[in-house]
């Protein structure tokens, strides 16, 4: 990966934002996909815009996108795209969705972008470098004890019965006054900026995860699965994000207490 890849990823985010903004809080077509999740004109327009640029400038790179699937490549590099992570929030007119753009090298995330095109906030993370928000460095915060942690997750409906029991075991160890539902990828951006301590989710797909890893880790946090293993292209989608890596053992222990 080179500095030009970072510039290129920012161009992709610009293109996605240009495609999305005209649809925000306006009339647009939408439908339910096979898994009952919604998809809108804006989702498809944004991903199409990104893919067109990648196809032109890096035709040998693979692409994995939420809306248009996979395109194979020969370079060992894969762009992973979620044009609107948080489509339900987008449809409700809430600016807590984001465009996720990741670059994987041999299956490992090395670059990630979370772009909130309405608020004009863009987090960029690069393996081995510090994470930035609109070009300025951001840092996660220290969390001295689990009981004081702010815990976030997108929604209880995304946990099955088994994973919900484990999540609630963790939630019981934190302050219920600091528990937050909703947010999608925006939670991870806020964690990277030091406003949230822990995000835990289950059943995520690669396009939900890949961009988040370099952003959280470049800000001083860590991401892993529910066993504490690093996240990569073959990870199963049970995700922990920690602002303070010192709390990992506490979180793993609490999750393991679910029955």
Secondary structure as GFF3:
##gff-version 3
##sequence-region A 1 259
A	DSSP	alpha_helix	3	21	.	.	.	ID=ss1
A	DSSP	beta_strand	30	32	.	.	.	ID=ss2
A	DSSP	beta_strand	38	40	.	.	.	ID=ss3
A	DSSP	alpha_helix	41	57	.	.	.	ID=ss4
A	DSSP	beta_strand	62	65	.	.	.	ID=ss5
A	DSSP	beta_strand	69	71	.	.	.	ID=ss6
A	DSSP	beta_strand	77	85	.	.	.	ID=ss7
A	DSSP	alpha_helix	87	91	.	.	.	ID=ss8
A	DSSP	beta_strand	98	105	.	.	.	ID=ss9
A	DSSP	beta_strand	108	116	.	.	.	ID=ss10
A	DSSP	beta_strand	121	126	.	.	.	ID=ss11
A	DSSP	beta_strand	132	133	.	.	.	ID=ss12
A	DSSP	beta_strand	136	137	.	.	.	ID=ss13
A	DSSP	three_ten_helix	146	148	.	.	.	ID=ss14
A	DSSP	beta_strand	151	153	.	.	.	ID=ss15
A	DSSP	three_ten_helix	156	158	.	.	.	ID=ss16
A	DSSP	alpha_helix	161	171	.	.	.	ID=ss17
A	DSSP	three_ten_helix	176	178	.	.	.	ID=ss18
A	DSSP	beta_strand	179	181	.	.	.	ID=ss19
A	DSSP	alpha_helix	185	192	.	.	.	ID=ss20
A	DSSP	beta_strand	198	201	.	.	.	ID=ss21
A	DSSP	alpha_helix	206	218	.	.	.	ID=ss22
A	DSSP	beta_strand	222	225	.	.	.	ID=ss23
A	DSSP	beta_strand	239	242	.	.	.	ID=ss24
A	DSSP	three_ten_helix	245	247	.	.	.	ID=ss25
A	DSSP	alpha_helix	248	256	.	.	.	ID=ss26
###
